[in-house]
Amino acid sequence: MAKCPNCSKVAVKRHRPFCSERCANADLARWLDGRYRIPTDEAPMVYEGNPDAAREDDG
């Protein structure tokens, strides 16, 4: 049986791979907070004004 990556309880089909909605939401919160990220040497992109209007032709 698969275990929840947060608390190691048995995972349930409805919330797989988690054991509950609480553990699934805790994992989602970590993603949204930026705790899961790939380390890089690149500087973060900085947008002035509307980030949706960022230029893609910087090259």
HTML snippet that shows the backbone in 3Dmol.js (N, CA, C, O; Angstrom):
<script src="https://3Dmol.org/build/3Dmol-min.js"></script>
<div id="view" style="width:600px;height:400px;position:relative"></div>
<script>
const pdb = `
ATOM      1  N   MET A   1       0.830  -1.189   0.000  1.00  0.00           N
ATOM      2  CA  MET A   1       0.000   0.000   0.000  1.00  0.00           C
ATOM      3  C   MET A   1       0.874   1.251   0.000  1.00  0.00           C
ATOM      4  O   MET A   1       1.907   1.313   0.667  1.00  0.00           O
ATOM      5  N   ALA A   2       0.430   2.243  -0.766  1.00  0.00           N
ATOM      6  CA  ALA A   2       1.155   3.511  -0.842  1.00  0.00           C
ATOM      7  C   ALA A   2       0.933   4.317   0.434  1.00  0.00           C
ATOM      8  O   ALA A   2      -0.128   4.259   1.055  1.00  0.00           O
ATOM      9  N   LYS A   3       1.954   5.060   0.800  1.00  0.00           N
ATOM     10  CA  LYS A   3       1.865   5.890   2.000  1.00  0.00           C
ATOM     11  C   LYS A   3       1.883   7.361   1.623  1.00  0.00           C
ATOM     12  O   LYS A   3       2.498   7.760   0.634  1.00  0.00           O
ATOM     13  N   CYS A   4       1.206   8.150   2.420  1.00  0.00           N
ATOM     14  CA  CYS A   4       1.130   9.594   2.226  1.00  0.00           C
ATOM     15  C   CYS A   4       2.531  10.187   2.372  1.00  0.00           C
ATOM     16  O   CYS A   4       3.221   9.890   3.347  1.00  0.00           O
ATOM     17  N   PRO A   5       2.966  11.022   1.419  1.00  0.00           N
ATOM     18  CA  PRO A   5       4.299  11.625   1.517  1.00  0.00           C
ATOM     19  C   PRO A   5       4.419  12.656   2.644  1.00  0.00           C
ATOM     20  O   PRO A   5       5.529  13.036   3.016  1.00  0.00           O
ATOM     21  N   ASN A   6       3.291  13.108   3.189  1.00  0.00           N
ATOM     22  CA  ASN A   6       3.334  14.092   4.269  1.00  0.00           C
ATOM     23  C   ASN A   6       3.402  13.452   5.651  1.00  0.00           C
ATOM     24  O   ASN A   6       4.210  13.853   6.489  1.00  0.00           O
ATOM     25  N   CYS A   7       2.550  12.456   5.884  1.00  0.00           N
ATOM     26  CA  CYS A   7       2.449  11.928   7.246  1.00  0.00           C
ATOM     27  C   CYS A   7       2.665  10.420   7.339  1.00  0.00           C
ATOM     28  O   CYS A   7       2.668   9.872   8.441  1.00  0.00           O
ATOM     29  N   SER A   8       2.843   9.750   6.230  1.00  0.00           N
ATOM     30  CA  SER A   8       3.109   8.309   6.151  1.00  0.00           C
ATOM     31  C   SER A   8       1.913   7.428   6.487  1.00  0.00           C
ATOM     32  O   SER A   8       2.074   6.219   6.654  1.00  0.00           O
ATOM     33  N   LYS A   9       0.718   8.001   6.589  1.00  0.00           N
ATOM     34  CA  LYS A   9      -0.480   7.172   6.735  1.00  0.00           C
ATOM     35  C   LYS A   9      -0.784   6.554   5.382  1.00  0.00           C
ATOM     36  O   LYS A   9      -0.216   6.958   4.368  1.00  0.00           O
ATOM     37  N   VAL A  10      -1.672   5.583   5.364  1.00  0.00           N
ATOM     38  CA  VAL A  10      -2.040   4.915   4.118  1.00  0.00           C
ATOM     39  C   VAL A  10      -2.788   5.895   3.221  1.00  0.00           C
ATOM     40  O   VAL A  10      -3.728   6.553   3.664  1.00  0.00           O
ATOM     41  N   ALA A  11      -2.373   5.992   1.965  1.00  0.00           N
ATOM     42  CA  ALA A  11      -3.024   6.869   0.997  1.00  0.00           C
ATOM     43  C   ALA A  11      -4.399   6.315   0.640  1.00  0.00           C
ATOM     44  O   ALA A  11      -4.607   5.102   0.615  1.00  0.00           O
ATOM     45  N   VAL A  12      -5.327   7.216   0.365  1.00  0.00           N
ATOM     46  CA  VAL A  12      -6.669   6.807  -0.053  1.00  0.00           C
ATOM     47  C   VAL A  12      -6.875   7.220  -1.505  1.00  0.00           C
ATOM     48  O   VAL A  12      -6.297   8.201  -1.973  1.00  0.00           O
ATOM     49  N   LYS A  13      -7.703   6.462  -2.207  1.00  0.00           N
ATOM     50  CA  LYS A  13      -7.899   6.660  -3.634  1.00  0.00           C
ATOM     51  C   LYS A  13      -8.351   8.086  -3.956  1.00  0.00           C
ATOM     52  O   LYS A  13      -7.863   8.683  -4.915  1.00  0.00           O
ATOM     53  N   ARG A  14      -9.264   8.633  -3.175  1.00  0.00           N
ATOM     54  CA  ARG A  14      -9.824   9.955  -3.467  1.00  0.00           C
ATOM     55  C   ARG A  14      -8.765  11.061  -3.438  1.00  0.00           C
ATOM     56  O   ARG A  14      -8.860  12.018  -4.206  1.00  0.00           O
ATOM     57  N   HIS A  15      -7.767  10.947  -2.571  1.00  0.00           N
ATOM     58  CA  HIS A  15      -6.761  11.997  -2.406  1.00  0.00           C
ATOM     59  C   HIS A  15      -5.357  11.533  -2.790  1.00  0.00           C
ATOM     60  O   HIS A  15      -4.371  12.174  -2.428  1.00  0.00           O
ATOM     61  N   ARG A  16      -5.264  10.432  -3.514  1.00  0.00           N
ATOM     62  CA  ARG A  16      -3.983   9.858  -3.875  1.00  0.00           C
ATOM     63  C   ARG A  16      -3.027  10.887  -4.432  1.00  0.00           C
ATOM     64  O   ARG A  16      -3.459  11.660  -5.288  1.00  0.00           O
ATOM     65  N   PRO A  17      -1.799  10.971  -4.041  1.00  0.00           N
ATOM     66  CA  PRO A  17      -1.050  10.040  -3.200  1.00  0.00           C
ATOM     67  C   PRO A  17      -1.145  10.363  -1.711  1.00  0.00           C
ATOM     68  O   PRO A  17      -0.359   9.846  -0.917  1.00  0.00           O
ATOM     69  N   PHE A  18      -2.088  11.204  -1.328  1.00  0.00           N
ATOM     70  CA  PHE A  18      -2.201  11.629   0.063  1.00  0.00           C
ATOM     71  C   PHE A  18      -3.261  10.827   0.795  1.00  0.00           C
ATOM     72  O   PHE A  18      -4.049  10.104   0.184  1.00  0.00           O
ATOM     73  N   CYS A  19      -3.267  10.966   2.118  1.00  0.00           N
ATOM     74  CA  CYS A  19      -4.229  10.228   2.942  1.00  0.00           C
ATOM     75  C   CYS A  19      -5.512  11.013   3.164  1.00  0.00           C
ATOM     76  O   CYS A  19      -6.541  10.439   3.521  1.00  0.00           O
ATOM     77  N   SER A  20      -5.455  12.325   2.953  1.00  0.00           N
ATOM     78  CA  SER A  20      -6.619  13.153   3.241  1.00  0.00           C
ATOM     79  C   SER A  20      -6.538  14.460   2.454  1.00  0.00           C
ATOM     80  O   SER A  20      -5.504  14.793   1.875  1.00  0.00           O
ATOM     81  N   GLU A  21      -7.641  15.184   2.448  1.00  0.00           N
ATOM     82  CA  GLU A  21      -7.671  16.494   1.809  1.00  0.00           C
ATOM     83  C   GLU A  21      -6.720  17.448   2.529  1.00  0.00           C
ATOM     84  O   GLU A  21      -6.099  18.305   1.900  1.00  0.00           O
ATOM     85  N   ARG A  22      -6.612  17.297   3.832  1.00  0.00           N
ATOM     86  CA  ARG A  22      -5.716  18.159   4.616  1.00  0.00           C
ATOM     87  C   ARG A  22      -4.264  18.021   4.154  1.00  0.00           C
ATOM     88  O   ARG A  22      -3.584  19.026   3.947  1.00  0.00           O
ATOM     89  N   CYS A  23      -3.789  16.793   3.993  1.00  0.00           N
ATOM     90  CA  CYS A  23      -2.413  16.579   3.532  1.00  0.00           C
ATOM     91  C   CYS A  23      -2.241  17.058   2.091  1.00  0.00           C
ATOM     92  O   CYS A  23      -1.192  17.602   1.748  1.00  0.00           O
ATOM     93  N   ALA A  24      -3.253  16.866   1.244  1.00  0.00           N
ATOM     94  CA  ALA A  24      -3.178  17.344  -0.137  1.00  0.00           C
ATOM     95  C   ALA A  24      -3.082  18.864  -0.164  1.00  0.00           C
ATOM     96  O   ALA A  24      -2.297  19.420  -0.932  1.00  0.00           O
ATOM     97  N   ASN A  25      -3.866  19.536   0.661  1.00  0.00           N
ATOM     98  CA  ASN A  25      -3.839  21.002   0.702  1.00  0.00           C
ATOM     99  C   ASN A  25      -2.531  21.520   1.293  1.00  0.00           C
ATOM    100  O   ASN A  25      -2.037  22.567   0.873  1.00  0.00           O
ATOM    101  N   ALA A  26      -1.972  20.808   2.251  1.00  0.00           N
ATOM    102  CA  ALA A  26      -0.686  21.206   2.828  1.00  0.00           C
ATOM    103  C   ALA A  26       0.400  21.153   1.753  1.00  0.00           C
ATOM    104  O   ALA A  26       1.259  22.033   1.697  1.00  0.00           O
ATOM    105  N   ASP A  27       0.366  20.135   0.908  1.00  0.00           N
ATOM    106  CA  ASP A  27       1.331  20.015  -0.177  1.00  0.00           C
ATOM    107  C   ASP A  27       1.125  21.127  -1.204  1.00  0.00           C
ATOM    108  O   ASP A  27       2.095  21.718  -1.678  1.00  0.00           O
ATOM    109  N   LEU A  28      -0.120  21.414  -1.547  1.00  0.00           N
ATOM    110  CA  LEU A  28      -0.425  22.495  -2.481  1.00  0.00           C
ATOM    111  C   LEU A  28       0.084  23.822  -1.939  1.00  0.00           C
ATOM    112  O   LEU A  28       0.636  24.625  -2.691  1.00  0.00           O
ATOM    113  N   ALA A  29      -0.093  24.060  -0.655  1.00  0.00           N
ATOM    114  CA  ALA A  29       0.380  25.308  -0.043  1.00  0.00           C
ATOM    115  C   ALA A  29       1.892  25.442  -0.175  1.00  0.00           C
ATOM    116  O   ALA A  29       2.395  26.543  -0.397  1.00  0.00           O
ATOM    117  N   ARG A  30       2.620  24.343  -0.042  1.00  0.00           N
ATOM    118  CA  ARG A  30       4.078  24.395  -0.213  1.00  0.00           C
ATOM    119  C   ARG A  30       4.439  24.775  -1.649  1.00  0.00           C
ATOM    120  O   ARG A  30       5.377  25.541  -1.869  1.00  0.00           O
ATOM    121  N   TRP A  31       3.701  24.245  -2.626  1.00  0.00           N
ATOM    122  CA  TRP A  31       3.943  24.612  -4.024  1.00  0.00           C
ATOM    123  C   TRP A  31       3.679  26.100  -4.225  1.00  0.00           C
ATOM    124  O   TRP A  31       4.485  26.800  -4.838  1.00  0.00           O
ATOM    125  N   LEU A  32       2.551  26.580  -3.711  1.00  0.00           N
ATOM    126  CA  LEU A  32       2.169  27.974  -3.926  1.00  0.00           C
ATOM    127  C   LEU A  32       3.099  28.943  -3.206  1.00  0.00           C
ATOM    128  O   LEU A  32       3.300  30.067  -3.665  1.00  0.00           O
ATOM    129  N   ASP A  33       3.666  28.516  -2.082  1.00  0.00           N
ATOM    130  CA  ASP A  33       4.617  29.354  -1.351  1.00  0.00           C
ATOM    131  C   ASP A  33       5.999  29.377  -2.001  1.00  0.00           C
ATOM    132  O   ASP A  33       6.850  30.181  -1.624  1.00  0.00           O
ATOM    133  N   GLY A  34       6.222  28.494  -2.978  1.00  0.00           N
ATOM    134  CA  GLY A  34       7.510  28.444  -3.655  1.00  0.00           C
ATOM    135  C   GLY A  34       8.537  27.604  -2.924  1.00  0.00           C
ATOM    136  O   GLY A  34       9.731  27.714  -3.205  1.00  0.00           O
ATOM    137  N   ARG A  35       8.105  26.771  -1.999  1.00  0.00           N
ATOM    138  CA  ARG A  35       9.072  25.929  -1.272  1.00  0.00           C
ATOM    139  C   ARG A  35       9.608  24.802  -2.136  1.00  0.00           C
ATOM    140  O   ARG A  35      10.707  24.304  -1.890  1.00  0.00           O
ATOM    141  N   TYR A  36       8.840  24.391  -3.153  1.00  0.00           N
ATOM    142  CA  TYR A  36       9.328  23.393  -4.107  1.00  0.00           C
ATOM    143  C   TYR A  36       9.855  24.164  -5.308  1.00  0.00           C
ATOM    144  O   TYR A  36       9.080  24.786  -6.034  1.00  0.00           O
ATOM    145  N   ARG A  37      11.136  24.129  -5.517  1.00  0.00           N
ATOM    146  CA  ARG A  37      11.702  24.798  -6.678  1.00  0.00           C
ATOM    147  C   ARG A  37      13.030  24.140  -7.035  1.00  0.00           C
ATOM    148  O   ARG A  37      13.654  23.467  -6.215  1.00  0.00           O
ATOM    149  N   ILE A  38      13.431  24.347  -8.250  1.00  0.00           N
ATOM    150  CA  ILE A  38      14.690  23.798  -8.735  1.00  0.00           C
ATOM    151  C   ILE A  38      15.762  24.855  -8.530  1.00  0.00           C
ATOM    152  O   ILE A  38      15.609  25.978  -9.011  1.00  0.00           O
ATOM    153  N   PRO A  39      16.844  24.529  -7.829  1.00  0.00           N
ATOM    154  CA  PRO A  39      17.908  25.504  -7.632  1.00  0.00           C
ATOM    155  C   PRO A  39      18.535  25.920  -8.971  1.00  0.00           C
ATOM    156  O   PRO A  39      18.715  25.093  -9.865  1.00  0.00           O
ATOM    157  N   THR A  40      18.858  27.188  -9.092  1.00  0.00           N
ATOM    158  CA  THR A  40      19.458  27.693 -10.316  1.00  0.00           C
ATOM    159  C   THR A  40      20.378  28.864  -9.991  1.00  0.00           C
ATOM    160  O   THR A  40      20.257  29.492  -8.939  1.00  0.00           O
ATOM    161  N   ASP A  41      21.294  29.145 -10.905  1.00  0.00           N
ATOM    162  CA  ASP A  41      22.183  30.288 -10.749  1.00  0.00           C
ATOM    163  C   ASP A  41      21.612  31.536 -11.418  1.00  0.00           C
ATOM    164  O   ASP A  41      22.172  32.625 -11.291  1.00  0.00           O
ATOM    165  N   GLU A  42      20.493  31.374 -12.132  1.00  0.00           N
ATOM    166  CA  GLU A  42      19.892  32.500 -12.835  1.00  0.00           C
ATOM    167  C   GLU A  42      19.210  33.446 -11.854  1.00  0.00           C
ATOM    168  O   GLU A  42      18.619  33.020 -10.862  1.00  0.00           O
ATOM    169  N   ALA A  43      19.304  34.727 -12.151  1.00  0.00           N
ATOM    170  CA  ALA A  43      18.611  35.722 -11.331  1.00  0.00           C
ATOM    171  C   ALA A  43      17.117  35.661 -11.648  1.00  0.00           C
ATOM    172  O   ALA A  43      16.738  35.389 -12.786  1.00  0.00           O
ATOM    173  N   PRO A  44      16.268  35.913 -10.650  1.00  0.00           N
ATOM    174  CA  PRO A  44      14.827  35.901 -10.918  1.00  0.00           C
ATOM    175  C   PRO A  44      14.451  37.046 -11.858  1.00  0.00           C
ATOM    176  O   PRO A  44      15.078  38.105 -11.842  1.00  0.00           O
ATOM    177  N   MET A  45      13.424  36.822 -12.674  1.00  0.00           N
ATOM    178  CA  MET A  45      12.950  37.855 -13.588  1.00  0.00           C
ATOM    179  C   MET A  45      12.180  38.895 -12.792  1.00  0.00           C
ATOM    180  O   MET A  45      11.395  38.552 -11.908  1.00  0.00           O
ATOM    181  N   VAL A  46      12.401  40.154 -13.100  1.00  0.00           N
ATOM    182  CA  VAL A  46      11.717  41.242 -12.415  1.00  0.00           C
ATOM    183  C   VAL A  46      10.853  41.968 -13.436  1.00  0.00           C
ATOM    184  O   VAL A  46      11.335  42.386 -14.489  1.00  0.00           O
ATOM    185  N   TYR A  47       9.590  42.112 -13.119  1.00  0.00           N
ATOM    186  CA  TYR A  47       8.650  42.789 -14.002  1.00  0.00           C
ATOM    187  C   TYR A  47       8.261  44.123 -13.395  1.00  0.00           C
ATOM    188  O   TYR A  47       8.024  44.223 -12.191  1.00  0.00           O
ATOM    189  N   GLU A  48       8.197  45.123 -14.213  1.00  0.00           N
ATOM    190  CA  GLU A  48       7.696  46.424 -13.769  1.00  0.00           C
ATOM    191  C   GLU A  48       6.296  46.581 -14.330  1.00  0.00           C
ATOM    192  O   GLU A  48       6.072  46.357 -15.520  1.00  0.00           O
ATOM    193  N   GLY A  49       5.362  46.963 -13.490  1.00  0.00           N
ATOM    194  CA  GLY A  49       3.991  47.145 -13.948  1.00  0.00           C
ATOM    195  C   GLY A  49       3.257  45.817 -14.003  1.00  0.00           C
ATOM    196  O   GLY A  49       3.295  45.045 -13.045  1.00  0.00           O
ATOM    197  N   ASN A  50       2.597  45.550 -15.104  1.00  0.00           N
ATOM    198  CA  ASN A  50       1.762  44.371 -15.265  1.00  0.00           C
ATOM    199  C   ASN A  50       2.631  43.169 -15.664  1.00  0.00           C
ATOM    200  O   ASN A  50       3.220  43.175 -16.744  1.00  0.00           O
ATOM    201  N   PRO A  51       2.719  42.134 -14.803  1.00  0.00           N
ATOM    202  CA  PRO A  51       3.561  40.974 -15.153  1.00  0.00           C
ATOM    203  C   PRO A  51       3.031  40.203 -16.352  1.00  0.00           C
ATOM    204  O   PRO A  51       3.794  39.486 -16.999  1.00  0.00           O
ATOM    205  N   ASP A  52       1.725  40.331 -16.673  1.00  0.00           N
ATOM    206  CA  ASP A  52       1.168  39.644 -17.824  1.00  0.00           C
ATOM    207  C   ASP A  52       1.625  40.283 -19.139  1.00  0.00           C
ATOM    208  O   ASP A  52       1.532  39.671 -20.203  1.00  0.00           O
ATOM    209  N   ALA A  53       2.112  41.498 -19.050  1.00  0.00           N
ATOM    210  CA  ALA A  53       2.538  42.207 -20.253  1.00  0.00           C
ATOM    211  C   ALA A  53       4.060  42.134 -20.427  1.00  0.00           C
ATOM    212  O   ALA A  53       4.633  42.930 -21.170  1.00  0.00           O
ATOM    213  N   ALA A  54       4.713  41.195 -19.754  1.00  0.00           N
ATOM    214  CA  ALA A  54       6.167  41.058 -19.845  1.00  0.00           C
ATOM    215  C   ALA A  54       6.573  40.746 -21.287  1.00  0.00           C
ATOM    216  O   ALA A  54       5.902  39.989 -21.989  1.00  0.00           O
ATOM    217  N   ARG A  55       7.674  41.341 -21.703  1.00  0.00           N
ATOM    218  CA  ARG A  55       8.155  41.114 -23.066  1.00  0.00           C
ATOM    219  C   ARG A  55       8.804  39.744 -23.169  1.00  0.00           C
ATOM    220  O   ARG A  55       9.554  39.333 -22.284  1.00  0.00           O
ATOM    221  N   GLU A  56       8.514  39.050 -24.245  1.00  0.00           N
ATOM    222  CA  GLU A  56       9.109  37.748 -24.493  1.00  0.00           C
ATOM    223  C   GLU A  56      10.224  37.840 -25.522  1.00  0.00           C
ATOM    224  O   GLU A  56      10.874  36.834 -25.808  1.00  0.00           O
ATOM    225  N   ASP A  57      10.464  39.018 -26.086  1.00  0.00           N
ATOM    226  CA  ASP A  57      11.471  39.166 -27.125  1.00  0.00           C
ATOM    227  C   ASP A  57      12.725  39.847 -26.581  1.00  0.00           C
ATOM    228  O   ASP A  57      13.272  40.745 -27.222  1.00  0.00           O
ATOM    229  N   ASP A  58      13.182  39.424 -25.405  1.00  0.00           N
ATOM    230  CA  ASP A  58      14.350  40.025 -24.759  1.00  0.00           C
ATOM    231  C   ASP A  58      15.664  39.630 -25.433  1.00  0.00           C
ATOM    232  O   ASP A  58      16.719  40.117 -25.027  1.00  0.00           O
ATOM    233  N   GLY A  59      15.636  38.788 -26.418  1.00  0.00           N
ATOM    234  CA  GLY A  59      16.860  38.290 -27.008  1.00  0.00           C
ATOM    235  C   GLY A  59      17.245  39.042 -28.167  1.00  0.00           C
ATOM    236  O   GLY A  59      18.267  38.743 -28.785  1.00  0.00           O
TER     237      GLY A  59
END
`;
const viewer = $3Dmol.createViewer("view");
viewer.addModel(pdb, "pdb");
viewer.setStyle({}, {cartoon: {color: "spectrum"}});
viewer.zoomTo();
viewer.render();
</script>
